[in-house]
């Protein structure tokens, strides 16, 4: 997982600004007074049934149960484990005897044979909408989801596996996947896992320089990409002589008749550069025609993935993840994520991010179908959805979704826009219900009537059937978490992990009513806190605090072509990943992230501000946030001069 960053998402002040009327007419004040009286009578009326059927005290008691503790109860400096693994081994298997990702897929395909597996939407209409400022935006009308079952996906994987072998890709050679999140991404990855071909993931949003760096460094021989990204691939592989095979998926968000085939110009350019270009379908056809094929033997400690981080602080780092590493993380995550074959997951986060890879692999293992989407088509008000047509959530009606705080920011805007369009009375009713539910949430109270009357319309923004939201990738603002809890009437749980731990370190469970926690250690690993004396952090503080160290089979093998001895360390006879994050354990064993340690960048005696730089904390204004690009442009020349870059600096 890329470095965790504080994210300016939804702060308490911001919610108040959105929900409270600036000028309150008398009838609105009267309505507020009436509702207060109404709720007094309502609480008295439902007290007994509520106590019998949904006892809030039991919910609170379960939320506060002990979740983790130190292995040595008298030593908070010893490793902390989930209470389920205190007296036993750490979890390391998803299915008994399935010790590679290829075997995990084979078992899942056998268990869930006949069930729908993956779905994508067809494009019905593409149009260009001109804005008032003269800019034009692509707008889409999308059709229904078209589904393939586990058997269909298994056949695709088999054909891709054979096809790769026939075109000359050999076991152990690296295969790059540089594409948007889509069904073909995961199919290609599983085919590579079964063939003993380590995949190299590259973010589709990276610039040509970063792409060229990742592709050049990783020694790849083949690239999976999409038709739209072929020009960037062509430009990026000029200095990558080993890459000879390019396989491209059809173009997303394009009419089917024009989505599949690359242009003659592109085909010629690759041919002239000495590269072989295949469509994804043609690769499957090659594999389908070759029935006599023996799969390679794959070892659990073989490399499965080189996952490049986003490269926000320099060139991206390639994290080495084995089959054992990833399966270990899945074994810990799958226990906490409440998913089965009746669920539907919406996949839209980048599959180049470990959070999305693990979420989708857990879903496949449990028989949960995956409907593919994108951030620009996720809901009805999303950027590319034509007004009046359905976004992906509205069509799919998912029960599970993974979010990062930046996406929750967009969801908050969609909710606030929806509320603003209502009448003054409806807005006030929503505000009253929101505040009431917010104030009582951690006491274990809920109301099916209130959920139906006040929040049913809001829930439909994400389809109306959500029962679980998983948050990761960056710290989640407590008020953002509560906002999602309230409006979508389901648990929003936060996890913590990094690419170096396969995205797995800790994860809160659905019964935790608190905010700000990333949950107890997963059952696949243990966490130890290390002193940072200069800042006063120690596991012997009350509460215990320190740099988070993670041990378990989920800890990566290291970095590709990069030695960083300060990140992977030996301590007390075990190998640990030193995260650089400062954690604090609550009384119930839940972990909170409270600070950041930068061993290379922060001199001793300089302390870090613990508050995130957000409008809510007062360390950043909304105006500054909105004008960030303008400010960067204004001071571009001065910044270049500071860093000794004279290019583009005007004289005088």
Secondary structure, 3 states (H helix, E strand, C coil): CCCCCCCCCCCHHHHHHHHCCCCCCHHHHHHHHHHHHHHHHHHHHHHHHHHHHCCHHHHHHHHCCCCEEECCCCCCCCCEEEHHHCCCCCCCCCCCCCCCHHHHHHHHHHHCCCCEEEEEEEEEEEEEEECCCCCEEEEEEEEEEEEEEHHHHHHHHHHHHHHHHHCCCCCCCEEEEECCCCHHHHHHHHHHHHHCCCEEECCCCCCHHHHHHHHHHCCEEEEEEEHHHHHHHHHHHHHCCCCCEEEEECCCCCCHHHHCCCCHHHHHHHHHCCCEEEEHHHHHHHHHCCCCCCCCCCCCCCEEEEEECCCCCCCCCEEEEEHHHHHHHHHHHHHHCCCCCCCEEEECCCCCCHHHHHHHHHHHHHCCEEEECCCCCCCCCCCCECCCCCCHHHHHCCCEEEECHHHHHHHHHHHHHHHHCCCHHHHHHHHHHHHHHHHHHHHCCCCHHHHHHHCHHHHHHHCCCCCEEEECCCCCCHHHHHHHHHHHCCEEEEEECCHHHCCCCEECCCCCCCCCCCCEECCCEEEEEECEHHHCECCCCCCCEEEEEEEECCCCCEECCECCCCCEEEECCEEEEEEEEEEEECCCCCEEEEEECCCCCCCCCCCCCCCCCCCCCCCCCHHHHHCHHHHHHHCHHHHHHHCCCCCCCCCC
